[in-house]
Amino acid sequence: MNISPAVAESGGRQDQSVADTIMRFFAQDARADPYGLLRQLREAGPLHRTPLGVYLVTRYSDCAALLQSSAWSHAAEAALLHPGVGVHEAATELPASFLWMDPPDHTRLRNLVSKAFTVRTVTRLRPRIHELTGQLVDAALDAREFDLIDAIAYPLPLTMVCELVGVPAEAHASIRTWASALARGFDPDILLTPRERAERSAAARDFLAYFRTLIDERRARPADDLLSALAAVEDCGDVLTETELLATCVTLIVAGHETSVNLVGNGLLALMRDQGTLAQLRRRPELVPAAVEELLRYEPPAAMTTRAATRPMTIAGHDFAPGDGVVVLICSANRDKRAFTEPDRLDVRRYHNRKSRPTRHLGFSLGIHYCLGAPLALLEMEILLEVILRRVRVLEPLTDTPPYKPNIVLRGPAALPARFLS
């Protein structure tokens, strides 16, 4: 990462130590386990200025409040942040998605999309998820030793979201390549190589060209899929424009599987490293839904998100002016001892008893940008765990140090050599 260390505002040895910790957190070798560094940052203070001028928000209460506040915008952040910050300076050719919009545009588009992306739509996928999961787990058992990311983590959510949207199987490999380039492009431009920025732009062009053709086909010959429903969706005379439909398709495909890949990879790695918890889930399979929620807290697939102030705001005693940017450290907030008992312990019972009102994790964000695809991601992971617990007697990693993707926003293993035995 070719940036200068943060300049401490108040001087002193402790400030330089914090600056060094920030630099180490953003470095590639921290991807595998950033939590010790995050603990240091949390205990050093609720806010820390980065070399980019934006502030890291480290503690749960501030992160949760900020995500639910209309004063903090997820829209046009490159324009809102101070000039030269370089968070996402190099624009791709993608049209704006509702993920990065504020009301009223966000409300209008999300409502239109939600009409075609209902809980009933997701629930009816249960038999197909069971079928596909069984096939993937059986193939892994036949192989005995395999890369869990390639064999299960990618094909499960990628296949399901492509089938839901209406992308034919012959395009899945291309979709994966394009989506991976865009997911890497969610990171600040300053962390990307020229090649990665070029690949992001090329992937955006390829995505749009592909979906323009597919949309034309669905309008001529509608099918029983989400794309056809989106092309026809209407609310009080309001419809998706072609640009909005294109942006929505790309958003659903990328967001609909890239985070789920990390949920599977991070989650199964955490469980394989904790055989006692695996044994507990075998004894008490009714804990599986709570276990998925706990895995989202313990190893969130999206490690952070960004916002910019739209009006004067104060967080943890610091005054922010309109246009000031923050990085909401979801991965830090989810391990904050002020919000969670024994936050560094994987406790699959934490969310089992809802009457105890456990603190809500930020794995799917909060507020108006709460993950639209959360029901599908939860269902996929629950079914996967149920099938594995039922069919796989031994599951273990083949390395203590699997490689991680360079991504800092969407954090997860690049590969995960594993062994399954029946």
Secondary structure, DSSP 8 states (H G I E B T S, - for coil): --------SS-SHHHHHHHHHHHHHHSGGGSS--HHHHHHHHHH-SEEE-TTS-EEE-SHHHHHHHHT-TTEE-SSHHHHS-TT--SS-S--S----GGG--TTHHHHHHHHHHHHS-HHHHHTTHHHHHHHHHHHHHHHHHHSEEEHIIIIITHHHHHHHHHHHT--GGGHHHHHHHHHHHHHTTS-GGGS-HHHHHHHHHHHHHHHHHHHHHHHHHHHS--SSHHHHHHH-EETTEE--HHHHHHHHHHHHHHHHHHHHHHHHHHHHHHHT-HHHHHHHHH-GGGHHHHHHHHHHHS-SB--EEEEESS-EEETTEEE-TT-EEEE-HHHHTT-TTTSSSTTS--TTTTT-GGG------TT--GGGS-TTHHHHHHHHHHHHHHHHHH-SEEEES-SS--B-S-SSB--BS--EEEEE-
